[in-house]
Amino acid sequence: MRRELAEITDANRPHVVEWLEDRSRFHSWFSTVIAGSLVALIVFGSKPGFATPSQAFLSVAQILLLLAVVGNFVSVWSIPSWKYRVRTGLVTDSRRMGIELAVNGWFTVVCFISGLTLAFIGNMPG
């Protein structure tokens, strides 16, 4: 990332805060989707365990979905702190913030998609 794109100035500060608010809304929505998927898997899915490969897939899927929801909550909880620091001028370089949110976001998406895939495989009639 180029230095001028990472620097938070008085001119771009409102835009950075707006981006953080959009990001917060996305992560809140995504937390709901992940939690709903986890609940649906627990309520309507087959029984998880480790006795058969299908049960192992379901167990790993539930673990991945749980990791996804926890990872997403980390973003949801850290964004207000980032907004405060940006608004008050405590943060003038957005690189760390962008990297933290991007890494956590990708981790969450990968865990979610992997969990859904394994849940689908584990619930297939065998």
N, C-alpha and C positions, 0 to 999 in steps of 0.2 A: 504494500500500500504506500502510495506516495505521501510524503510529509504534509503537503498542503491539504490533502483529503482527510488526514487523520487529526489535524489541528482543529480544536473547537475555539471559535472566536465569537465575539458578540454578534456578528452578522449571521453565523450559522447555528448558534445555540438554540433558537426556537425550533429549528428544523431537526436537530439532533433529539431534542425532547419529544417532538412529534413522532419521530421514528421510534423512540423508546416506548411511547404510548401505544403505537401500532403493534409493536413487538409484544407488549404486555397483553393486549387484547388477543393476539394470535395464540400466545402461550396459554392463556386462560381457556380459550376455546379448545385448544389441542389437549389440555389436561382433561377436559370434559370428555372428549372423544376417546382418549386412552382409558380413562376410568370406566366409561361405559362399555368399552370393548372388554376390559378385564372382568367386569361384573357379568356381562353376557356370557363370556367364556366359563366363568365359575358356575353360573346358574344353569345354562343350557348345554354346556359342553359335556363331553364324556368325563369319566372319573380319572383324574391325574394320579400318577404313581410312578413306580419304577419297575413294575413286574413285567410289562410288555413294552416294546418299542413305541407303540401308540401312546401309552401312558407317560412314557419318558418325554415324548414330544410335547405333550400337554403340560407337563410339569415345567419344562424349560420355557415353554411359551408363557406360562403365568409368571415365571421369574423375570423374563424379559419385559413383559408388560408392566410389572411392578417397578423394574428399573427405569422404564420409560416415564412412568408417572412421577417417580421421585426426581429423576433428572429434569423433567419439565417444571416441577415445583421449585427446583433450585433457580431456574430462570425467572419464574414468576416472582419469587421472593427477592431476587437480586436486582430486578429492574427498578423498583422504587428507590433503592439506594443509589443506583446509577443516575436516575433522574435528579435526585437531590444534589448529588455531587456536580452534575453538569449545570444545573440551574444556579448553584451558588458559586460556580467557578473553581471548585476544588479540583476538577478534572479539566485539563486543557488539551489532552491528547487522547483520542478515542480508540487508538489501536488495541489496547488491552481489553477494553470493554467489547469491542467488536469481535475480537478473537474469542473471548470468554463466551459470549452469547452464541457465536457461530459453532464452536466446538460442542457446547452443551446442546444446542439445537440439533446438530447432526447426530450426536450420540443418541438423543431421544428418538429421532426419526428412524434411525437404524434399528434400535431396540424395538420400537413399535412395529415396524414392517416385518422384522424377523419374527417377533412374537406372533403376529397375525398369521404369517406363513406357516410356522410350526403348529399353531392351533388348528389351522385348516388341515394340515397333514395328519395331525393326531386325531381329528374328529372324523376322518374319512372311514367309511365302513370297510372293515377288513375281512 
